[in-house]
Amino acid sequence: MSGALSTPRIRIPRSARAGEVIEIRTLIEHPMQTGLHQQDGRMPPRDMLSRLMVRMNGETVLSADFRNGTSANPYHVFFVRIDRTSQFEFSWTDERGRVARAEARVTVA
């Protein structure tokens, strides 16, 4: 993979009730090449995502470090209790320091 990281996809509700637990789904397309397996008779260069960080109103709610066993196109589902209208920030970082970002807002009525 060269250049920028792909655009991540986020599925998060637009609204919730105070105290509700919401489901958040994330997906980013990435080959997650470890550089350890041959393709077409040659070793591909290593190209791995290294971290996913999710913040809600500036506070970390999920931090995941990726390793060689992480599948291509990492898909994550997690749950967060939400008490007030909140801004979510998502960032994926690869081993070269490239970052893909996404944001979402959930309104609490």
A tleap script that builds the chain and sets N, CA, C and O, in Angstrom:
source leaprc.protein.ff14SB
mol = sequence {
  NMET SER GLY ALA LEU SER THR PRO ARG ILE
  ARG ILE PRO ARG SER ALA ARG ALA GLY GLU
  VAL ILE GLU ILE ARG THR LEU ILE GLU HIE
  PRO MET GLN THR GLY LEU HIE GLN GLN ASP
  GLY ARG MET PRO PRO ARG ASP MET LEU SER
  ARG LEU MET VAL ARG MET ASN GLY GLU THR
  VAL LEU SER ALA ASP PHE ARG ASN GLY THR
  SER ALA ASN PRO TYR HIE VAL PHE PHE VAL
  ARG ILE ASP ARG THR SER GLN PHE GLU PHE
  SER TRP THR ASP GLU ARG GLY ARG VAL ALA
  ARG ALA GLU ALA ARG VAL THR VAL CALA
}
set mol.1.N position { 0.856 -1.171 0.000 }
set mol.1.CA position { 0.000 0.000 0.000 }
set mol.1.C position { 0.900 1.231 0.000 }
set mol.1.O position { 1.814 1.324 0.819 }
set mol.2.N position { 0.663 2.143 -0.874 }
set mol.2.CA position { 1.465 3.355 -0.905 }
set mol.2.C position { 0.555 4.556 -0.746 }
set mol.2.O position { -0.654 4.452 -0.952 }
set mol.3.N position { 1.118 5.684 -0.386 }
set mol.3.CA position { 0.318 6.893 -0.242 }
set mol.3.C position { -0.521 6.876 1.016 }
set mol.3.O position { -0.115 6.330 2.042 }
set mol.4.N position { -1.695 7.479 0.929 }
set mol.4.CA position { -2.562 7.631 2.091 }
set mol.4.C position { -3.265 6.334 2.447 }
set mol.4.O position { -3.408 5.434 1.619 }
set mol.5.N position { -3.698 6.258 3.693 }
set mol.5.CA position { -4.511 5.132 4.131 }
set mol.5.C position { -5.919 5.301 3.575 }
set mol.5.O position { -6.332 6.410 3.234 }
set mol.6.N position { -6.645 4.207 3.486 }
set mol.6.CA position { -8.012 4.277 2.956 }
set mol.6.C position { -8.933 5.020 3.924 }
set mol.6.O position { -8.598 5.216 5.092 }
set mol.7.N position { -10.076 5.420 3.426 }
set mol.7.CA position { -11.063 6.108 4.255 }
set mol.7.C position { -11.774 5.080 5.130 }
set mol.7.O position { -12.357 4.127 4.614 }
set mol.8.N position { -11.732 5.263 6.437 }
set mol.8.CA position { -12.397 4.301 7.316 }
set mol.8.C position { -13.912 4.442 7.257 }
set mol.8.O position { -14.442 5.497 6.910 }
set mol.9.N position { -14.593 3.360 7.602 }
set mol.9.CA position { -16.057 3.371 7.675 }
set mol.9.C position { -16.466 3.190 9.134 }
set mol.9.O position { -15.950 2.326 9.841 }
set mol.10.N position { -17.399 4.021 9.559 }
set mol.10.CA position { -17.876 3.997 10.932 }
set mol.10.C position { -19.388 3.821 10.910 }
set mol.10.O position { -20.076 4.491 10.140 }
set mol.11.N position { -19.902 2.944 11.729 }
set mol.11.CA position { -21.352 2.836 11.921 }
set mol.11.C position { -21.610 3.116 13.398 }
set mol.11.O position { -21.208 2.355 14.278 }
set mol.12.N position { -22.298 4.240 13.640 }
set mol.12.CA position { -22.576 4.703 14.994 }
set mol.12.C position { -23.945 5.385 14.960 }
set mol.12.O position { -24.259 6.062 13.981 }
set mol.13.N position { -24.765 5.229 15.997 }
set mol.13.CA position { -26.064 5.891 15.962 }
set mol.13.C position { -25.916 7.414 16.007 }
set mol.13.O position { -24.981 7.939 16.611 }
set mol.14.N position { -26.831 8.099 15.372 }
set mol.14.CA position { -26.806 9.574 15.389 }
set mol.14.C position { -27.366 10.127 16.690 }
set mol.14.O position { -27.020 11.233 17.106 }
set mol.15.N position { -28.237 9.346 17.329 }
set mol.15.CA position { -28.834 9.806 18.584 }
set mol.15.C position { -28.964 8.632 19.550 }
set mol.15.O position { -28.945 7.467 19.155 }
set mol.16.N position { -29.097 8.981 20.834 }
set mol.16.CA position { -29.236 7.977 21.887 }
set mol.16.C position { -29.908 8.631 23.084 }
set mol.16.O position { -30.045 9.853 23.142 }
set mol.17.N position { -30.321 7.815 24.030 }
set mol.17.CA position { -30.866 8.312 25.287 }
set mol.17.C position { -29.739 8.353 26.319 }
set mol.17.O position { -28.791 7.572 26.235 }
set mol.18.N position { -29.839 9.251 27.280 }
set mol.18.CA position { -28.838 9.333 28.345 }
set mol.18.C position { -28.744 7.991 29.060 }
set mol.18.O position { -29.766 7.413 29.431 }
set mol.19.N position { -27.537 7.497 29.254 }
set mol.19.CA position { -27.301 6.220 29.915 }
set mol.19.C position { -27.358 5.011 29.006 }
set mol.19.O position { -27.095 3.892 29.445 }
set mol.20.N position { -27.698 5.219 27.744 }
set mol.20.CA position { -27.797 4.105 26.801 }
set mol.20.C position { -26.410 3.587 26.418 }
set mol.20.O position { -25.452 4.356 26.325 }
set mol.21.N position { -26.318 2.289 26.200 }
set mol.21.CA position { -25.102 1.677 25.671 }
set mol.21.C position { -25.276 1.579 24.165 }
set mol.21.O position { -26.213 0.944 23.681 }
set mol.22.N position { -24.367 2.213 23.422 }
set mol.22.CA position { -24.464 2.206 21.964 }
set mol.22.C position { -23.416 1.272 21.373 }
set mol.22.O position { -22.349 1.064 21.951 }
set mol.23.N position { -23.741 0.714 20.210 }
set mol.23.CA position { -22.815 -0.142 19.484 }
set mol.23.C position { -22.104 0.686 18.426 }
set mol.23.O position { -22.736 1.446 17.691 }
set mol.24.N position { -20.792 0.536 18.355 }
set mol.24.CA position { -19.979 1.229 17.357 }
set mol.24.C position { -19.247 0.169 16.544 }
set mol.24.O position { -18.654 -0.756 17.099 }
set mol.25.N position { -19.296 0.316 15.216 }
set mol.25.CA position { -18.604 -0.605 14.312 }
set mol.25.C position { -17.631 0.197 13.456 }
set mol.25.O position { -17.974 1.265 12.950 }
set mol.26.N position { -16.434 -0.315 13.299 }
set mol.26.CA position { -15.436 0.346 12.462 }
set mol.26.C position { -14.833 -0.659 11.483 }
set mol.26.O position { -14.700 -1.844 11.788 }
set mol.27.N position { -14.474 -0.163 10.313 }
set mol.27.CA position { -13.809 -0.976 9.295 }
set mol.27.C position { -12.861 -0.079 8.515 }
set mol.27.O position { -13.225 1.029 8.122 }
set mol.28.N position { -11.658 -0.557 8.296 }
set mol.28.CA position { -10.726 0.148 7.431 }
set mol.28.C position { -10.104 -0.884 6.497 }
set mol.28.O position { -9.683 -1.958 6.927 }
set mol.29.N position { -10.053 -0.541 5.226 }
set mol.29.CA position { -9.442 -1.446 4.246 }
set mol.29.C position { -7.929 -1.286 4.304 }
set mol.29.O position { -7.391 -0.195 4.112 }
set mol.30.N position { -7.265 -2.391 4.572 }
set mol.30.CA position { -5.807 -2.388 4.654 }
set mol.30.C position { -5.325 -3.828 4.501 }
set mol.30.O position { -5.910 -4.729 5.102 }
set mol.31.N position { -4.271 -4.072 3.711 }
set mol.31.CA position { -3.836 -5.450 3.465 }
set mol.31.C position { -3.179 -6.140 4.657 }
set mol.31.O position { -3.150 -7.370 4.708 }
set mol.32.N position { -2.656 -5.387 5.606 }
set mol.32.CA position { -1.988 -5.936 6.779 }
set mol.32.C position { -0.925 -6.972 6.373 }
set mol.32.O position { -0.951 -8.110 6.842 }
set mol.33.N position { -0.013 -6.575 5.517 }
set mol.33.CA position { 1.067 -7.455 5.052 }
set mol.33.C position { 2.174 -7.533 6.100 }
set mol.33.O position { 2.763 -6.516 6.469 }
set mol.34.N position { 2.451 -8.740 6.573 }
set mol.34.CA position { 3.500 -8.927 7.575 }
set mol.34.C position { 4.888 -8.993 6.941 }
set mol.34.O position { 5.899 -8.829 7.623 }
set mol.35.N position { 4.927 -9.236 5.629 }
set mol.35.CA position { 6.210 -9.412 4.969 }
set mol.35.C position { 6.796 -10.798 5.195 }
set mol.35.O position { 7.956 -11.041 4.859 }
set mol.36.N position { 6.014 -11.705 5.758 }
set mol.36.CA position { 6.501 -13.042 6.106 }
set mol.36.C position { 6.033 -14.134 5.157 }
set mol.36.O position { 6.529 -15.259 5.230 }
set mol.37.N position { 5.092 -13.835 4.269 }
set mol.37.CA position { 4.533 -14.855 3.372 }
set mol.37.C position { 4.752 -14.448 1.925 }
set mol.37.O position { 4.598 -13.283 1.559 }
set mol.38.N position { 5.116 -15.437 1.103 }
set mol.38.CA position { 5.363 -15.164 -0.304 }
set mol.38.C position { 4.070 -14.945 -1.072 }
set mol.38.O position { 3.055 -15.593 -0.816 }
set mol.39.N position { 4.132 -14.020 -2.014 }
set mol.39.CA position { 3.065 -13.810 -2.982 }
set mol.39.C position { 3.715 -13.770 -4.349 }
set mol.39.O position { 4.633 -12.982 -4.577 }
set mol.40.N position { 3.254 -14.606 -5.256 }
set mol.40.CA position { 3.821 -14.663 -6.607 }
set mol.40.C position { 5.327 -14.920 -6.579 }
set mol.40.O position { 6.069 -14.381 -7.399 }
set mol.41.N position { 5.770 -15.742 -5.635 }
set mol.41.CA position { 7.176 -16.115 -5.562 }
set mol.41.C position { 8.106 -15.070 -4.950 }
set mol.41.O position { 9.324 -15.242 -4.985 }
set mol.42.N position { 7.566 -14.010 -4.399 }
set mol.42.CA position { 8.417 -12.995 -3.768 }
set mol.42.C position { 7.804 -12.557 -2.444 }
set mol.42.O position { 6.611 -12.743 -2.206 }
set mol.43.N position { 8.621 -11.983 -1.606 }
set mol.43.CA position { 8.162 -11.506 -0.310 }
set mol.43.C position { 7.657 -10.070 -0.454 }
set mol.43.O position { 8.419 -9.197 -0.871 }
set mol.44.N position { 6.393 -9.803 -0.122 }
set mol.44.CA position { 5.895 -8.429 -0.190 }
set mol.44.C position { 6.478 -7.610 0.953 }
set mol.44.O position { 6.815 -8.171 1.996 }
set mol.45.N position { 6.604 -6.313 0.787 }
set mol.45.CA position { 7.118 -5.497 1.885 }
set mol.45.C position { 6.115 -5.457 3.043 }
set mol.45.O position { 4.907 -5.570 2.838 }
set mol.46.N position { 6.626 -5.300 4.232 }
set mol.46.CA position { 5.779 -5.202 5.412 }
set mol.46.C position { 4.943 -3.924 5.318 }
set mol.46.O position { 5.461 -2.857 4.989 }
set mol.47.N position { 3.648 -4.044 5.611 }
set mol.47.CA position { 2.740 -2.899 5.584 }
set mol.47.C position { 1.616 -3.192 6.572 }
set mol.47.O position { 0.637 -3.854 6.227 }
set mol.48.N position { 1.758 -2.700 7.796 }
set mol.48.CA position { 0.832 -3.028 8.877 }
set mol.48.C position { 0.281 -1.781 9.553 }
set mol.48.O position { 1.002 -0.803 9.753 }
set mol.49.N position { -0.995 -1.819 9.902 }
set mol.49.CA position { -1.537 -0.835 10.823 }
set mol.49.C position { -0.987 -1.174 12.201 }
set mol.49.O position { -0.790 -2.348 12.515 }
set mol.50.N position { -0.741 -0.181 13.010 }
set mol.50.CA position { -0.190 -0.470 14.326 }
set mol.50.C position { -1.146 -0.129 15.463 }
set mol.50.O position { -1.020 -0.684 16.554 }
set mol.51.N position { -2.116 0.789 15.226 }
set mol.51.CA position { -2.963 1.208 16.351 }
set mol.51.C position { -4.293 1.788 15.894 }
set mol.51.O position { -4.389 2.443 14.856 }
set mol.52.N position { -5.311 1.527 16.698 }
set mol.52.CA position { -6.609 2.182 16.584 }
set mol.52.C position { -6.867 2.875 17.906 }
set mol.52.O position { -6.776 2.256 18.966 }
set mol.53.N position { -7.193 4.170 17.847 }
set mol.53.CA position { -7.550 4.942 19.044 }
set mol.53.C position { -8.924 5.545 18.820 }
set mol.53.O position { -9.199 6.107 17.759 }
set mol.54.N position { -9.793 5.426 19.831 }
set mol.54.CA position { -11.117 6.038 19.774 }
set mol.54.C position { -11.253 6.909 21.019 }
set mol.54.O position { -11.032 6.466 22.146 }
set mol.55.N position { -11.625 8.160 20.774 }
set mol.55.CA position { -11.835 9.096 21.877 }
set mol.55.C position { -13.271 9.595 21.843 }
set mol.55.O position { -13.842 9.821 20.776 }
set mol.56.N position { -13.838 9.761 23.022 }
set mol.56.CA position { -15.168 10.342 23.173 }
set mol.56.C position { -14.995 11.598 24.019 }
set mol.56.O position { -14.576 11.521 25.173 }
set mol.57.N position { -15.315 12.743 23.450 }
set mol.57.CA position { -15.144 14.028 24.135 }
set mol.57.C position { -13.725 14.193 24.668 }
set mol.57.O position { -13.521 14.722 25.761 }
set mol.58.N position { -12.743 13.735 23.885 }
set mol.58.CA position { -11.335 13.899 24.233 }
set mol.58.C position { -10.755 12.820 25.126 }
set mol.58.O position { -9.541 12.789 25.330 }
set mol.59.N position { -11.586 11.928 25.668 }
set mol.59.CA position { -11.094 10.863 26.532 }
set mol.59.C position { -11.050 9.540 25.772 }
set mol.59.O position { -11.986 9.208 25.044 }
set mol.60.N position { -9.975 8.792 25.937 }
set mol.60.CA position { -9.822 7.517 25.249 }
set mol.60.C position { -10.839 6.509 25.772 }
set mol.60.O position { -10.928 6.273 26.976 }
set mol.61.N position { -11.612 5.913 24.849 }
set mol.61.CA position { -12.550 4.849 25.211 }
set mol.61.C position { -12.118 3.498 24.643 }
set mol.61.O position { -12.592 2.454 25.091 }
set mol.62.N position { -11.212 3.516 23.648 }
set mol.62.CA position { -10.671 2.280 23.099 }
set mol.62.C position { -9.288 2.562 22.537 }
set mol.62.O position { -9.082 3.533 21.809 }
set mol.63.N position { -8.350 1.700 22.886 }
set mol.63.CA position { -7.001 1.758 22.333 }
set mol.63.C position { -6.592 0.332 22.014 }
set mol.63.O position { -6.518 -0.514 22.905 }
set mol.64.N position { -6.326 0.065 20.743 }
set mol.64.CA position { -5.963 -1.286 20.317 }
set mol.64.C position { -4.653 -1.244 19.548 }
set mol.64.O position { -4.517 -0.481 18.592 }
set mol.65.N position { -3.689 -2.059 19.958 }
set mol.65.CA position { -2.426 -2.207 19.238 }
set mol.65.C position { -2.518 -3.458 18.373 }
set mol.65.O position { -2.891 -4.527 18.855 }
set mol.66.N position { -2.179 -3.320 17.099 }
set mol.66.CA position { -2.258 -4.439 16.165 }
set mol.66.C position { -0.913 -5.144 16.081 }
set mol.66.O position { 0.141 -4.521 16.213 }
set mol.67.N position { -0.966 -6.442 15.861 }
set mol.67.CA position { 0.230 -7.271 15.731 }
set mol.67.C position { 0.116 -8.094 14.449 }
set mol.67.O position { -0.833 -7.931 13.682 }
set mol.68.N position { 1.084 -8.975 14.223 }
set mol.68.CA position { 1.118 -9.787 13.005 }
set mol.68.C position { -0.132 -10.624 12.800 }
set mol.68.O position { -0.465 -10.929 11.655 }
set mol.69.N position { -0.831 -11.006 13.842 }
set mol.69.CA position { -2.009 -11.856 13.718 }
set mol.69.C position { -3.285 -11.118 13.335 }
set mol.69.O position { -4.336 -11.744 13.193 }
set mol.70.N position { -3.216 -9.811 13.165 }
set mol.70.CA position { -4.403 -9.039 12.809 }
set mol.70.C position { -4.751 -9.271 11.342 }
set mol.70.O position { -3.887 -9.195 10.469 }
set mol.71.N position { -6.015 -9.553 11.084 }
set mol.71.CA position { -6.433 -9.858 9.715 }
set mol.71.C position { -6.446 -8.612 8.845 }
set mol.71.O position { -6.435 -7.484 9.340 }
set mol.72.N position { -6.468 -8.839 7.553 }
set mol.72.CA position { -6.616 -7.734 6.608 }
set mol.72.C position { -7.972 -7.073 6.837 }
set mol.72.O position { -8.915 -7.718 7.294 }
set mol.73.N position { -8.062 -5.793 6.519 }
set mol.73.CA position { -9.309 -5.027 6.650 }
set mol.73.C position { -9.910 -5.148 8.057 }
set mol.73.O position { -11.023 -5.649 8.214 }
set mol.74.N position { -9.177 -4.693 9.073 }
set mol.74.CA position { -9.638 -4.873 10.454 }
set mol.74.C position { -11.027 -4.277 10.703 }
set mol.74.O position { -11.308 -3.131 10.350 }
set mol.75.N position { -11.875 -5.087 11.316 }
set mol.75.CA position { -13.252 -4.734 11.640 }
set mol.75.C position { -13.406 -4.867 13.146 }
set mol.75.O position { -13.097 -5.914 13.715 }
set mol.76.N position { -13.880 -3.817 13.789 }
set mol.76.CA position { -14.047 -3.842 15.241 }
set mol.76.C position { -15.463 -3.436 15.610 }
set mol.76.O position { -16.048 -2.536 15.008 }
set mol.77.N position { -16.001 -4.116 16.610 }
set mol.77.CA position { -17.303 -3.777 17.186 }
set mol.77.C position { -17.083 -3.616 18.682 }
set mol.77.O position { -16.505 -4.490 19.328 }
set mol.78.N position { -17.545 -2.496 19.234 }
set mol.78.CA position { -17.438 -2.285 20.672 }
set mol.78.C position { -18.615 -1.444 21.142 }
set mol.78.O position { -19.359 -0.887 20.335 }
set mol.79.N position { -18.772 -1.362 22.453 }
set mol.79.CA position { -19.928 -0.704 23.047 }
set mol.79.C position { -19.460 0.385 24.006 }
set mol.79.O position { -18.445 0.240 24.687 }
set mol.80.N position { -20.221 1.480 24.045 }
set mol.80.CA position { -19.897 2.613 24.910 }
set mol.80.C position { -21.186 3.113 25.542 }
set mol.80.O position { -22.203 3.260 24.864 }
set mol.81.N position { -21.138 3.373 26.843 }
set mol.81.CA position { -22.272 4.008 27.517 }
set mol.81.C position { -22.147 5.509 27.294 }
set mol.81.O position { -21.076 6.088 27.478 }
set mol.82.N position { -23.245 6.126 26.899 }
set mol.82.CA position { -23.220 7.543 26.559 }
set mol.82.C position { -24.219 8.282 27.457 }
set mol.82.O position { -25.381 7.888 27.556 }
set mol.83.N position { -23.758 9.351 28.107 }
set mol.83.CA position { -24.599 10.108 29.034 }
set mol.83.C position { -24.978 11.491 28.525 }
set mol.83.O position { -25.934 12.099 29.005 }
set mol.84.N position { -24.222 11.980 27.550 }
set mol.84.CA position { -24.495 13.320 27.014 }
set mol.84.C position { -24.108 13.348 25.551 }
set mol.84.O position { -23.432 12.440 25.067 }
set mol.85.N position { -24.534 14.387 24.840 }
set mol.85.CA position { -24.148 14.538 23.443 }
set mol.85.C position { -22.624 14.477 23.379 }
set mol.85.O position { -21.936 15.155 24.142 }
set mol.86.N position { -22.107 13.667 22.471 }
set mol.86.CA position { -20.672 13.386 22.455 }
set mol.86.C position { -20.086 13.408 21.057 }
set mol.86.O position { -20.740 13.047 20.079 }
set mol.87.N position { -18.850 13.838 20.989 }
set mol.87.CA position { -18.061 13.839 19.763 }
set mol.87.C position { -17.061 12.689 19.844 }
set mol.87.O position { -16.304 12.576 20.807 }
set mol.88.N position { -17.071 11.841 18.823 }
set mol.88.CA position { -16.146 10.713 18.763 }
set mol.88.C position { -15.077 10.999 17.719 }
set mol.88.O position { -15.369 11.511 16.638 }
set mol.89.N position { -13.842 10.664 18.054 }
set mol.89.CA position { -12.713 10.783 17.127 }
set mol.89.C position { -12.062 9.415 17.014 }
set mol.89.O position { -11.745 8.780 18.019 }
set mol.90.N position { -11.867 8.971 15.785 }
set mol.90.CA position { -11.266 7.673 15.488 }
set mol.90.C position { -9.968 7.919 14.736 }
set mol.90.O position { -9.929 8.759 13.837 }
set mol.91.N position { -8.902 7.201 15.086 }
set mol.91.CA position { -7.663 7.320 14.305 }
set mol.91.C position { -6.960 5.966 14.231 }
set mol.91.O position { -6.803 5.262 15.228 }
set mol.92.N position { -6.547 5.636 13.020 }
set mol.92.CA position { -5.761 4.436 12.743 }
set mol.92.C position { -4.380 4.909 12.331 }
set mol.92.O position { -4.260 5.815 11.507 }
set mol.93.N position { -3.335 4.313 12.888 }
set mol.93.CA position { -1.966 4.681 12.554 }
set mol.93.C position { -1.250 3.448 12.030 }
set mol.93.O position { -1.408 2.353 12.570 }
set mol.94.N position { -0.453 3.631 10.966 }
set mol.94.CA position { 0.322 2.493 10.473 }
set mol.94.C position { 1.770 2.623 10.943 }
set mol.94.O position { 2.151 3.614 11.566 }
set mol.95.N position { 2.561 1.607 10.633 }
set mol.95.CA position { 3.952 1.571 11.102 }
set mol.95.C position { 4.827 2.652 10.491 }
set mol.95.O position { 5.910 2.934 11.004 }
set mol.96.N position { 4.371 3.260 9.400 }
set mol.96.CA position { 5.129 4.348 8.770 }
set mol.96.C position { 4.729 5.719 9.317 }
set mol.96.O position { 5.312 6.734 8.938 }
set mol.97.N position { 3.731 5.746 10.210 }
set mol.97.CA position { 3.274 7.001 10.782 }
set mol.97.C position { 2.114 7.650 10.056 }
set mol.97.O position { 1.663 8.726 10.451 }
set mol.98.N position { 1.613 7.008 8.985 }
set mol.98.CA position { 0.436 7.538 8.294 }
set mol.98.C position { -0.789 7.349 9.181 }
set mol.98.O position { -0.887 6.364 9.913 }
set mol.99.N position { -1.727 8.300 9.111 }
set mol.99.CA position { -2.901 8.261 9.967 }
set mol.99.C position { -4.166 8.454 9.132 }
set mol.99.O position { -4.224 9.325 8.264 }
set mol.100.N position { -5.165 7.640 9.404 }
set mol.100.CA position { -6.507 7.819 8.839 }
set mol.100.C position { -7.399 8.239 9.999 }
set mol.100.O position { -7.331 7.662 11.084 }
set mol.101.N position { -8.237 9.248 9.766 }
set mol.101.CA position { -9.085 9.777 10.821 }
set mol.101.C position { -10.555 9.802 10.384 }
set mol.101.O position { -10.879 9.901 9.200 }
set mol.102.N position { -11.420 9.710 11.385 }
set mol.102.CA position { -12.854 9.864 11.151 }
set mol.102.C position { -13.448 10.461 12.416 }
set mol.102.O position { -12.900 10.305 13.507 }
set mol.103.N position { -14.574 11.146 12.256 }
set mol.103.CA position { -15.275 11.734 13.380 }
set mol.103.C position { -16.765 11.422 13.279 }
set mol.103.O position { -17.290 11.198 12.188 }
set mol.104.N position { -17.428 11.411 14.410 }
set mol.104.CA position { -18.874 11.199 14.452 }
set mol.104.C position { -19.416 11.865 15.700 }
set mol.104.O position { -18.723 11.999 16.709 }
set mol.105.N position { -20.669 12.279 15.611 }
set mol.105.CA position { -21.328 12.916 16.747 }
set mol.105.C position { -22.601 12.147 17.067 }
set mol.105.O position { -23.362 11.770 16.176 }
set mol.106.N position { -22.815 11.921 18.372 }
set mol.106.CA position { -24.035 11.277 18.840 }
set mol.106.C position { -24.758 12.274 19.734 }
set mol.106.O position { -24.208 12.743 20.730 }
set mol.107.N position { -25.994 12.595 19.370 }
set mol.107.CA position { -26.796 13.542 20.123 }
set mol.107.C position { -27.631 12.803 21.160 }
set mol.107.O position { -28.342 11.854 20.827 }
set mol.108.N position { -27.546 13.233 22.411 }
set mol.108.CA position { -28.369 12.651 23.475 }
set mol.108.C position { -29.552 13.571 23.710 }
set mol.108.O position { -29.402 14.764 23.972 }
set mol.109.N position { -30.729 12.979 23.607 }
set mol.109.CA position { -31.970 13.769 23.764 }
set mol.109.C position { -32.524 13.606 25.158 }
set mol.109.O position { -33.559 14.189 25.483 }
savepdb mol mol.pdb
quit
